[in-house]
Amino acid sequence: MDYQEYKALYNRLQSYRDIERLIAEGYDSRLVKSVYTQKTSRDVKKRFHIVGNNSGRLLKAWKRGSTMMELAEEWKFPPVMTARFIFLADGASKTEFQNYVHNPDLLKPEVAAELRECIECDPVYSPKGTEEQAERGRWGESLLQNWLKDQGIGFRTESDLRGVYEKTPDALLDEPMMFEGRKIYWVESKASFGDNTEFKYNSRKQLIPYTKIFGPGVVVYWVGKLDDLECPEGIRVEDIGILEKRLEPLSEDRE
């Protein structure tokens, strides 16, 4: 995806209501939900302490009659996270709040109704949103593993390698292979959109360390990526189009 198209999509995702609107226009559901999740989580990281430092103010406004959803929209903050600040300011523990999110019936009916509304309107921090993100991850890993298996290529998964290396990719090839003229040792699956922020973060935290431990490899952003990402040495970036491509064995002069 070119940057201008991506930026237009990113800018149009102002609230959870925009998700279904963009899907109805023909955008892929996983793409839209992934971009919205990334945009929302980045904003939460930036503003978490700002909103959190005003949790007492949120609590007072709620006790004066403002609903949790009204306060979430006023502060432009995810509904479940807004409710969390209110509950914690009112004396609940983090564990208690999580229990309420998973079972609002533990609360008084009027409070439970408000929390349910927050949960229904939060596609990122609600239990459903969290499960959808996990499902996207499983979907991507399944695509990767089936792609390799269909080619008869042996590999070890992150679970197979746990405890063996400090950092482990989703698929460490049993033998190095050639991919579009380059030798690779591993493939990483990402069920997120590969924009500059995401790719730089992934490169620093995972991909560059993989190259130092194992050698060059490929990262696949299954829901899409920017066309002009600048790749560090030893890293190739692909999207779902990789399913139409194949790995090749090393020729004798390349081993």
N, C-alpha and C positions, 0 to 999 in steps of 0.2 A: 504494500500500500504506500502511495506517495504521501509525503508529509502534510500537504495541504488538505487532502481528503481526511487523513487521520485527525488533524487539528480541528477540522470542522465537526467531525464526529465527537471528539473529546469535549469541545466547547458546548455542544448541544445537550450533553448529558449533565443537566443542571440538578435534576432530582430523580428519585426512583420512578416518577411518573413518565419520564422520558424514555425509559427502557422499552416498554411495550410499544410506544409510538414509533421508535426507530426500527424495531423488529417488524412492525406492520409495514414500514416503508421498504422492507426487503433486506435489511442488514441481518447478518447471521446472529442468532441468539447468543451463542457462546462468545462471539466477538464483543457484542454490546455489553453483556453482563461482565465480561472480563475487564473491559476498559472502565466501566463504571466502578467496579470493585477496586481497581488500581487507583483511579482518581480519588475515590472516597477514602481509601486507606492512607494515601499520601497526605490528604488534607487533615485527617485525624492525627497523624504523626506531627504535623506542623502546629496544630491548634489544641492538642490534647491538654496541655498544661494551662493554656489560656482559658479554655472552657472549664477545666477542672478547678482552677482557682476561683471561679465564679459559681461553684456548686452550691454554696450557701445562698447566693442570690437566686439560683434556679429553684431551690427548695422553697424559699419564701414566696416566689411567684406562683409556684404550684399550689402551695397552701392557701394562697389568696384566690385561687380559682382558675388559673391558667392550666390547660391540660398539658400532659407531657408532649403530645404531638405538636401543639401550638408552640411550646418552648423549643422543640427540635427545629421547627421551621423558622422560628425567630432567630435562633443562633446558627442556623444552617449547619446543623450537626446531626449525625445519624441518630434516629429515634431510640434505638436500644442503648446506645452509648449515653445519650442525654438522660434516659431513664436511670441508667446505672449511676450517674453522678447524683441524681436526686435521691435515689435509694440509699447510697452510701452516706450522703450528707444527713440523711434522716436516721442514721444509726445501723443500717443493715451491713453485714459483712459481704465481701465479694462472693463467697460461697453461697450465702443466703440469696443474693441477687441472682446468681446462676440457677439456683433451684427454682426461683420464681419465674424466670424466663422459660424454663422447661416445663413448669407446672404453675401457671398463673392462678389456678384454683386454690392455691395455698393462701391467697390474699383475699381481702374483703372484695365483694363483687364489683364495686365501683372502681376500685384500684386495679383489679384484675382486668376489667374491660379496657382501661387506659393502656395497660401494659400489652394486652393482646393487640391493640391497634398499633402500638410501636413495633411489635414483632412483625405484624403483617406488612407494615410499610417500610421495613428495613431489609433490603436484599443482600446486605453485606454481613451485618453482625447478628442477625437472627439465626436460630438453629437451622432453619431451611436454607438461609444464605450460606452458612458455614458448610452444610452438607453439599450444596451445589458446587461450591469451590472444590471440595474434596472429590466430588464426582468428576469434575473436569480434570483433576489431576490423575485419577484412575483411568479416565478415557484416554488421555494422552499417553500414559505409560503402556496401556493396552495396544494402542496404535503402534508405538515404537517396538514393543516386543513381538507383535505379530508380523511387522515389516521385516524384522531380522529373522524370525523363525521361517517365514515364507521363502527366504533366500538360503535357508540352511546354515545360517551363521550362528556359531556358538557365542554365548555371552554370559556374564555374571551380573546379577542385579545388585542394587544397593543393599538389599537384605542379605544376599550371599556374602557381601564384602564387609558387612558391619563389624567393626572392631579390628579389621585387618589394616585399613588405611585411615589416615586422619580425615580425609574427605573422599567420598566415593560418588561416581556418576550413576545415572540410572541404568546404563548398560556399558559394562567394560568388556570389549570384544576379547574373545579367547586368543585371537591372533589379529595383528594389525591388518587393515584392509585399505584398498584404494577407493577414494570417493572423489569423483570428478578430477582425477589427476593428482590427488594429494593423499598421503598416508594418514590414516586416522586410527586411534586406539579406543575411543569411547564415543558414546552418543548420550546427550542429556535431553530429557523431555521437559518442556515448559508449557503448561496449559494457561499461559498468560499472553498478553500482546507484547511483542518485542519492540517497544519504543526506546528512545535513547536513555531515559531514566532507568527503565527496567533492565536493559542490556548492560549498562554500566554497573549497576548494582550486582547483577548476576555474575558479571565478569570478575569483579573484585572479590566477591564472597565465595564463588565456586569455580567458574570456568578457568580463570588464570591459574589457580592452585591445581586444577586437574592437569593442565599442560605441564606443570612442573613435576607432578608425581608420575603421570602416565605418558605424556606426549600430546600431540595435537588431537583434536576431536571436533565434533559437530554438536551444536545446540539447536533444537527444533522448537520453535514457537508455533504450536499447533493452531492457535486461533488467528495468527497473522503477525506480521512484522513490518517495520519500515524498510523501504527499498534501499536506503543509503546509509545503513549502519556502518560505523567504522570499527572493524574487527581487530582486536589485538592479535599478535602473531600466534599461530597455532590454533585459531578458533574459526570455524565456519558457521554461518547462521543460515538456517533453512526454515521454511514454513511447511504446511501440510502437503505442499507440492513434492516433498521428498518421497512420498509414497509412490510416485511415478518414476523414481530413480532407483538405481541399484549400486551396491558395493561390488567391488571387483577384487579378486585375490592379487597379492603382490606379484609382480613379475620377478624373475630371478635376479635381474640387475638392480632391483630396487630393494631387495631384502637386506 
